[in-house]
Amino acid sequence: MGLQVLIVDDSATMRSILKKVVSLSGYEVGDYLECANGAEALEALAQNWVDVILLDVHMPVMDGITMLKHLSEDEVCSKTPVILVTTEVSQEAIGEAYRLGAKAHVKKPFQPESIRDVLKQVLGDEYARADEPDAEGLDF
């Protein structure tokens, strides 16, 4: 069974880009869940198991930091690796995200290989495909 990925970003375009990049990152993906904000994501998590969450910080309705606060209070969800993919540059906000359980972050705009590298750092080789494609030099 492949990796279950939750992508939380208010931009449908960014969600599509992240799906493509994760697919090309050498991981066997079972399914993607997409949500436009933290509130939708919490609803999705109440009904679905995921192996990793790619989370934006700046979103309407519920931002990524608030979502992380909710996740940190849940015994099961607090163990799910969260990777921030965000334009946020404030060390205070990034530090707060790490205190709440984020495992890594990637600053937008990003190179596709940075997503691959952080997935490898956070997930290791558990879901790696034998036929890992080369994400170097991909252009979106």
Buried (B, 14 or more C-beta within 10 A) or exposed (E): EEBBBBBBBBEEEBBBBBBBBBBBBBBBBEEBBBBBBBBBBBEBBEEEEBBBBBBBBEBEEBBBBBBBBBBBEEEEBBEBBBBBBBEBEEEEBBEBBBEBBBBBBBEBEBBBBBBBBBBBEBBEEEBBEEEEEEBEEBEE
